[in-house]
Amino acid sequence: MLTVRELVDGLGVRLLAGEEGLDLPVRWVHISELADPTPWLSGGELLLSTGLQLHTAEQQRIRQLELENQQLRQDVTILKKASAFFAREMK
């Protein structure tokens, strides 16, 4: 079975961390772009990713603000409908 060491050496990549796991076997290969794929991993997997989910703090804040804006727009729509309903009821 292929080990992490054999994979790293064969690809000629530089290992930045995890030296203690170099001799562990790679029992499966998965690809994922999830922010946290760990619930679906059980150990021994090689996880491949393009890194699309990696964001800067600024990008994360922009995304958070976009989600908040979306929620506020939905809230405003509900309030407008409620206001129109009660305006009709008061007549």
Phi and psi in degrees as GROMACS dihedral restraints (atoms count N, CA, C in turn):
[ dihedral_restraints ]
;  ai    aj    ak    al  type     phi  dphi    fc
    3     4     5     6     1   -67.0    20    10
    4     5     6     7     1   133.5    20    10
    6     7     8     9     1  -100.7    20    10
    7     8     9    10     1   164.6    20    10
    9    10    11    12     1   -59.9    20    10
   10    11    12    13     1   -41.1    20    10
   12    13    14    15     1   -58.7    20    10
   13    14    15    16     1   -47.0    20    10
   15    16    17    18     1   -63.1    20    10
   16    17    18    19     1   -38.8    20    10
   18    19    20    21     1   -65.2    20    10
   19    20    21    22     1   -48.0    20    10
   21    22    23    24     1   -62.7    20    10
   22    23    24    25     1   -46.1    20    10
   24    25    26    27     1   -64.4    20    10
   25    26    27    28     1   -40.2    20    10
   27    28    29    30     1   -67.8    20    10
   28    29    30    31     1   -31.2    20    10
   30    31    32    33     1   -89.9    20    10
   31    32    33    34     1   -14.5    20    10
   33    34    35    36     1    69.7    20    10
   34    35    36    37     1    30.0    20    10
   36    37    38    39     1   -93.5    20    10
   37    38    39    40     1   160.0    20    10
   39    40    41    42     1   -96.8    20    10
   40    41    42    43     1   126.7    20    10
   42    43    44    45     1   -82.0    20    10
   43    44    45    46     1   127.8    20    10
   45    46    47    48     1  -100.3    20    10
   46    47    48    49     1   -22.9    20    10
   48    49    50    51     1  -161.5    20    10
   49    50    51    52     1   166.8    20    10
   51    52    53    54     1    85.6    20    10
   52    53    54    55     1    26.0    20    10
   54    55    56    57     1   -55.7    20    10
   55    56    57    58     1   -30.8    20    10
   57    58    59    60     1   -67.2    20    10
   58    59    60    61     1   -16.6    20    10
   60    61    62    63     1  -104.0    20    10
   61    62    63    64     1     9.9    20    10
   63    64    65    66     1   -60.7    20    10
   64    65    66    67     1   -31.9    20    10
   66    67    68    69     1   -95.7    20    10
   67    68    69    70     1     9.5    20    10
   69    70    71    72     1   -78.8    20    10
   70    71    72    73     1   145.8    20    10
   72    73    74    75     1   -77.3    20    10
   73    74    75    76     1   146.9    20    10
   75    76    77    78     1   -92.1    20    10
   76    77    78    79     1   110.1    20    10
   78    79    80    81     1   -96.4    20    10
   79    80    81    82     1   -13.6    20    10
   81    82    83    84     1  -161.7    20    10
   82    83    84    85     1   153.8    20    10
   84    85    86    87     1  -121.5    20    10
   85    86    87    88     1   131.8    20    10
   87    88    89    90     1  -127.7    20    10
   88    89    90    91     1   154.7    20    10
   90    91    92    93     1  -118.9    20    10
   91    92    93    94     1   141.5    20    10
   93    94    95    96     1  -157.7    20    10
   94    95    96    97     1   145.9    20    10
   96    97    98    99     1  -117.7    20    10
   97    98    99   100     1    13.3    20    10
   99   100   101   102     1   -67.3    20    10
  100   101   102   103     1   147.0    20    10
  102   103   104   105     1   -63.1    20    10
  103   104   105   106     1   -36.2    20    10
  105   106   107   108     1  -139.8    20    10
  106   107   108   109     1    91.7    20    10
  108   109   110   111     1   -83.5    20    10
  109   110   111   112     1    -1.1    20    10
  111   112   113   114     1   -57.3    20    10
  112   113   114   115     1   -30.2    20    10
  114   115   116   117     1   -62.1    20    10
  115   116   117   118     1   -20.5    20    10
  117   118   119   120     1  -103.3    20    10
  118   119   120   121     1     6.8    20    10
  120   121   122   123     1  -110.7    20    10
  121   122   123   124     1   146.6    20    10
  123   124   125   126     1  -119.1    20    10
  124   125   126   127     1    -5.4    20    10
  126   127   128   129     1   117.0    20    10
  127   128   129   130     1   140.2    20    10
  129   130   131   132     1    87.8    20    10
  130   131   132   133     1     3.0    20    10
  132   133   134   135     1   -90.6    20    10
  133   134   135   136     1   149.4    20    10
  135   136   137   138     1  -100.3    20    10
  136   137   138   139     1   120.5    20    10
  138   139   140   141     1  -103.4    20    10
  139   140   141   142     1   122.4    20    10
  141   142   143   144     1  -104.3    20    10
  142   143   144   145     1   140.7    20    10
  144   145   146   147     1  -152.5    20    10
  145   146   147   148     1   148.7    20    10
  147   148   149   150     1   -83.6    20    10
  148   149   150   151     1   -14.5    20    10
  150   151   152   153     1    85.0    20    10
  151   152   153   154     1    15.2    20    10
  153   154   155   156     1   -61.3    20    10
  154   155   156   157     1   -27.1    20    10
  156   157   158   159     1   -82.8    20    10
  157   158   159   160     1    -5.8    20    10
  159   160   161   162     1   -80.3    20    10
  160   161   162   163     1   123.8    20    10
  162   163   164   165     1  -129.0    20    10
  163   164   165   166     1   154.6    20    10
  165   166   167   168     1   -77.1    20    10
  166   167   168   169     1   164.9    20    10
  168   169   170   171     1   -58.9    20    10
  169   170   171   172     1   -37.5    20    10
  171   172   173   174     1   -65.3    20    10
  172   173   174   175     1   -43.3    20    10
  174   175   176   177     1   -64.0    20    10
  175   176   177   178     1   -39.5    20    10
  177   178   179   180     1   -62.6    20    10
  178   179   180   181     1   -41.7    20    10
  180   181   182   183     1   -66.1    20    10
  181   182   183   184     1   -41.3    20    10
  183   184   185   186     1   -61.3    20    10
  184   185   186   187     1   -44.4    20    10
  186   187   188   189     1   -62.4    20    10
  187   188   189   190     1   -42.0    20    10
  189   190   191   192     1   -61.7    20    10
  190   191   192   193     1   -44.1    20    10
  192   193   194   195     1   -65.2    20    10
  193   194   195   196     1   -37.5    20    10
  195   196   197   198     1   -62.2    20    10
  196   197   198   199     1   -42.2    20    10
  198   199   200   201     1   -65.7    20    10
  199   200   201   202     1   -41.7    20    10
  201   202   203   204     1   -63.7    20    10
  202   203   204   205     1   -41.2    20    10
  204   205   206   207     1   -61.4    20    10
  205   206   207   208     1   -43.7    20    10
  207   208   209   210     1   -60.1    20    10
  208   209   210   211     1   -44.0    20    10
  210   211   212   213     1   -65.0    20    10
  211   212   213   214     1   -42.3    20    10
  213   214   215   216     1   -63.1    20    10
  214   215   216   217     1   -39.2    20    10
  216   217   218   219     1   -62.4    20    10
  217   218   219   220     1   -40.7    20    10
  219   220   221   222     1   -64.3    20    10
  220   221   222   223     1   -41.6    20    10
  222   223   224   225     1   -62.0    20    10
  223   224   225   226     1   -42.5    20    10
  225   226   227   228     1   -62.8    20    10
  226   227   228   229     1   -41.4    20    10
  228   229   230   231     1   -60.6    20    10
  229   230   231   232     1   -43.8    20    10
  231   232   233   234     1   -63.7    20    10
  232   233   234   235     1   -44.4    20    10
  234   235   236   237     1   -63.8    20    10
  235   236   237   238     1   -39.2    20    10
  237   238   239   240     1   -63.0    20    10
  238   239   240   241     1   -43.3    20    10
  240   241   242   243     1   -65.2    20    10
  241   242   243   244     1   -41.4    20    10
  243   244   245   246     1   -65.0    20    10
  244   245   246   247     1   -41.0    20    10
  246   247   248   249     1   -62.8    20    10
  247   248   249   250     1   -44.3    20    10
  249   250   251   252     1   -64.3    20    10
  250   251   252   253     1   -40.2    20    10
  252   253   254   255     1   -61.1    20    10
  253   254   255   256     1   -50.0    20    10
  255   256   257   258     1   -68.9    20    10
  256   257   258   259     1   -30.6    20    10
  258   259   260   261     1   -63.9    20    10
  259   260   261   262     1   -40.7    20    10
  261   262   263   264     1   -67.3    20    10
  262   263   264   265     1   -38.8    20    10
  264   265   266   267     1   -68.4    20    10
  265   266   267   268     1   -29.7    20    10
  267   268   269   270     1   -77.3    20    10
  268   269   270   271     1   -13.9    20    10
